[in-house]
Amino acid sequence: MIKSKTVYLLTKEEVETHQISSTLSTGNPFYDFLKAELDVDSEKMLDCRKIDIAENIQTLWYITADKLGIDSVSVSMCLLSVGPKVNKDLKDNEICIYEGFICDNEE
């Protein structure tokens, strides 16, 4: 159960493997990974406004996109519409999950 907020430290491998989209990921995309790790029903939606990431995670997503020949604007649009936001207070590889991050599918 998430209290008001909980900070998790991801491993370097988790950060590299589970990126914002299936195009960038070598494993489950970021939100699917979070659902599995936090034991959230796969049918539930997550509220991206209540999930923060460390700056190095977002930077890695841009670097990976560049290596794959994906325009950085595409990554920016993805982050603007469904991406978690950077929290500069988080240390490398940290994510912060806030209470209420699981959406009711009827909303």
Phi, psi and omega in degrees: 000130179278127175283210181299321172199149180224133178258132178242143175256120177268153175283162177302319180297318179296318179297317181288327186275325188248085184262179191299331181226162179295334178295324182270337188276145170262349176235203176300141175301162187313307184291322176296320176300314179299317179302315181294315182294326184261008178057047178260135178310130183298340179279344181284153176260149176254142179272104185297342178288346183247025177225122177249154177230157174290153182302324182295333179291312179298319179302317179299321179299320177293319179297316179298316179301315180299317179297329180271002180076024179264131181299137180298334178297324178297319178294316179299317179296319177298314180294323179293324184271321184223009187268154172289157179262155178283137173242108185291350176279345179282146176277165180312137176070010178266148170232152179236127180248129181258153177308139180087016183287346177265123181272150170281123185301346181270355180286000000 
